[in-house]
Amino acid sequence: MQIILIKDVDNLGAAHELVEVKSGYARNFLIPEKFAIEASSTNLKVLEERRKQKEKKEQKLLAEIANVVAVLKQSPVKIGAKIGTSGKIFGSVTAIQLARAIREQKGYEIDRRRISITDDIKEAGSYKAQIDFGKENVIEIEFEVVAE
């Protein structure tokens, strides 16, 4: 029996996916528990429309990500840190500081959990960080640690 999943079901499929299951499993568990609906012609048309809308949203989101990437790669972000006489910084530079600097200098709000700093930062200079926008959209940006 073909069904359309409403919610993600472990070992079966993701939401809005058309799957083939045994009829007893569908009638006795998936449909009564509101995990799935029957794959009738009307429901299949609704599913196809949802897929089209989702694809349009993803295309719009990818275009927006491309704009953000272009702005971030124009020039490095500068982060101020306290530096001792030996040239080493006090403390460390974190993803929180980088996210704050991007917001202040570039005007984009990026969640700190999406930022991973690849280098070990011990002194002033240029470093790299990765930003994960999801769906395999990972970019590498440069930032500079400068004396305050």
C-alpha positions in Angstrom: 0.0 0.0 0.0 1.3 3.4 -0.9 1.1 6.2 1.8 2.3 9.7 2.2 4.2 10.4 5.4 3.1 13.4 7.4 5.9 13.2 10.0 9.3 11.7 10.0 9.2 8.0 10.8 12.4 6.2 11.8 13.6 3.5 9.4 10.8 4.4 6.9 11.2 7.9 5.6 10.9 11.7 6.0 7.9 13.9 6.1 6.1 14.5 2.7 7.6 11.4 1.2 5.7 8.7 -0.7 6.5 5.2 0.6 5.3 1.6 0.1 4.4 -0.3 3.3 2.3 -3.4 4.1 -1.4 -2.5 4.3 -1.8 -3.7 7.9 1.0 -1.5 9.1 -0.5 1.5 7.4 -4.1 0.9 8.5 -3.4 -0.2 12.0 -0.6 2.1 13.0 0.6 4.8 10.7 -2.8 6.3 9.6 -4.5 6.2 13.1 -1.4 7.7 14.8 -1.4 10.5 12.2 2.0 9.6 10.9 0.7 9.1 7.3 -2.2 9.5 5.0 -3.4 7.3 2.1 -1.9 8.1 -1.3 -5.0 9.0 -3.1 -5.0 11.0 -6.3 -6.0 14.2 -4.4 -3.4 13.7 -1.7 -0.7 13.1 -4.4 -1.6 16.4 -6.1 -1.3 18.1 -2.7 2.1 16.4 -2.2 3.3 17.6 -5.6 2.3 21.1 -4.9 4.1 21.1 -1.5 7.3 19.8 -3.3 7.1 22.7 -5.8 6.6 25.3 -3.0 9.5 23.8 -1.1 11.8 23.9 -4.1 10.9 27.5 -4.7 11.8 28.3 -1.1 15.1 26.5 -1.4 16.0 28.4 -4.6 15.2 31.7 -2.9 17.3 30.7 0.2 20.2 29.6 -2.0 20.2 33.0 -3.7 20.2 34.8 -0.4 23.0 32.6 0.9 25.0 33.5 -2.3 24.5 37.2 -1.5 25.7 36.8 2.1 28.8 34.8 0.9 29.7 37.5 -1.6 29.6 40.2 1.1 31.5 38.1 3.6 34.3 37.3 1.1 34.8 41.0 0.0 37.1 41.9 2.9 38.2 40.1 6.1 36.3 40.8 9.3 38.4 42.5 12.0 38.2 41.3 15.6 39.8 43.4 18.4 41.7 41.6 21.2 43.9 42.6 24.0 47.5 41.8 23.2 50.4 41.6 25.6 53.9 42.9 25.1 55.1 39.5 23.7 52.5 39.7 20.9 50.2 37.0 22.3 46.6 37.7 22.9 45.0 37.5 26.3 42.2 34.8 26.4 41.0 33.5 23.0 38.9 34.5 20.1 35.6 32.6 20.0 32.8 32.0 17.5 30.7 34.4 19.6 33.1 37.3 19.0 33.3 36.4 15.3 29.5 36.4 15.0 29.3 39.7 16.8 31.9 41.2 14.5 30.1 40.0 11.4 26.9 41.5 12.6 28.5 44.9 13.3 30.8 45.1 10.2 28.8 43.3 7.5 25.2 43.6 8.8 24.3 39.9 8.8 23.2 37.9 11.8 24.9 34.5 11.8 24.3 32.0 14.6 27.5 31.3 16.5 26.8 27.6 16.4 27.2 27.6 12.6 30.7 29.1 12.9 33.7 26.9 13.5 37.2 28.5 13.8 39.7 26.2 12.1 42.9 27.7 13.4 44.3 27.9 16.9 44.5 31.6 17.7 47.4 32.6 19.9 48.5 36.0 18.5 47.4 38.8 16.1 47.1 38.0 12.5 44.9 36.5 9.8 42.9 33.3 10.4 40.2 31.3 8.8 36.8 30.1 9.9 34.1 28.0 8.4 30.4 28.9 8.3 27.8 26.1 7.8 24.6 27.4 6.1 23.2 23.9 6.0 22.6 21.5 3.1 26.3 21.2 2.3 26.7 25.0 2.0 29.9 25.5 3.9 32.1 28.5 3.2 35.4 29.6 4.5 36.0 33.2 5.5 39.0 35.1 6.6 39.2 37.3 9.7 41.9 39.3 11.3 42.8 39.6 15.0 44.0 43.1 15.7 45.2 44.9 18.8 42.6 47.0 20.6 
